[in-house]
């Protein structure tokens, strides 16, 4: 979903948001630094397989997925998915830069409870040079993710 389609979806749902352009960056930490956003407010999307079905695990850029905790919470086996398994699932998006709107792509979304603590979140908007920032409340209202404690904080 290119940024234009994401904007249309947000506009249709009367969401206030900000787009942020930044120099090309590929890791969540690089993106946070490039866009001058705290790593705890930048949401990264990790594609996982939950019980054989693709899903999104969304967590702060500074954290890692604890696969055991996520599996315990959802009651099914959880494993990391290789990019080649999902690259075609996000037309118009650069690989690894898909927005965490699984509802628009038919994926379940699991959000780390630590991300829900922030009033605002930012995330890739389909490219490695553009972010969208909006309130967590609006994100939660539109995506209806399952908020779970599965992120492990890393020291940076």
N, C-alpha and C positions, 0 to 999 in steps of 0.2 A: 504494500500500500504506500504509494508515494505520499509525500507530505501534503499535497493538495487534497487527496482523498481523506487523510486523517483530519485535516482542517475542516473539511466539509462535515465529517461526522461530528466533530466537536462543536462546530457552529450550529448544526441541526439540533444538538442537545443543549444549546445555550450555555456552553462551558467557557469560562474566561481562561485564556491560556496565553503563553508567551512562546514565541519561537526564538531559538538561540542558534546563530551560525557560529561555527568555530573551525579552526584549521583541521585538516584530516587527522583523525585519531581512531585507533582500533581497539584498544583495551579500555575497559571501564575506567581504570585509574588515569589513563592518558586523556580520555574524554573529559573527566571531571576537572583535571588540571587545565586543559585547553579552554574549557568553557567557564572556568573560575566558579565551579560549583562544589560544595563539600561532598566528598565521596559518599557520605551517609545519606545524602539527598538524591544522588543519581541512582536510578533504578536500572539494574542490568537484568537482561532476560537470558536464562539458561534453559535450553530445551532438554527435556527429560522424557523418559518413557515411564508411564505409571500404569502398571498392570497391562502392558502391551500397547498402550495408547499414548500418542504424543501429547505433551502438555508443556506449559510454561511455568518455570519457577522464577519468580521475580524477587530480587533482593537488592540491598544496598551494594554499590560498587566495591565497598571496602570489605565485604563479607564473602564467605564461601558457602556453598550448599552442603549441609550435613545430610547425606543421602539416607543414613539410617534413621535420623529423626523425622525426615519427611516421610519415609516408608512407614514408620510407626504411626504417624499422624493420619495417613491416608489408608492404612491397612492393606497396602499392596506393595509389591516390589517396585523400586524406583532405580532407574539407571540413566546415566548421561547418554545423550544422543549425539552422534557425529554430524557435523555440518552437512555432509553430502546426503544425509537422510532427510533433511528438512529444507534444504535450500530452495526447492521448487514450491514449497508451501506458502511462500510470501512473495507473490508476483509484484514486481516494481520496487522491491526492497533490496538493498545490498545485503549480501550474506552476513549475518551477525548483527545487523542494524535494525531488526524488526522491532516495531513498537510492542509493548506488552499488552496489547489488546487482543488476547486470545479469542474473545467472544466474536471478533470480526473474521476469524479464520477457523472457527470450529474447535478450538483447543480449550481445555480446562486451564485455569490460571490459579496458581498457588503463590501467595504473597507472604514474604517473611514479616512476622509481626513487628520487627524492628523498623521496617520501612513505614509501617502504618503509624509510627510515633511522630513522623514529620508532618507538618501542615502542608508542605509543598513537596512534589517530587518532579524530577526531570528524567527524560528517557530518550533514547534514539528514536528518530522520526522516519526511519526507513533509509537513512544514509549515514555515512561516517563523518558528515560535516554539519548536521543539523539535529537539534534537540527540541523537545517540547517540554514546557514546564507548566504544571497546573496543580490544583489542590488535590491532596490525597482523597478527600471526600468525594470530589467529582470523579476521580479515577475509579474509586470503589463503587460509586453509584452506577457508572456505565459498564464496568467490566464484571462486577459481582464476583470478585475472586474469593477464594477460601484463604483466610488469613491464619497462618500457622507459624509456630516457632520452629524454624528449620535452618536458620542462618547461623554461621559461626563467624564471629568477629576476628579479623586478622589485624595484626600490628603492621602499620605502614611506616 
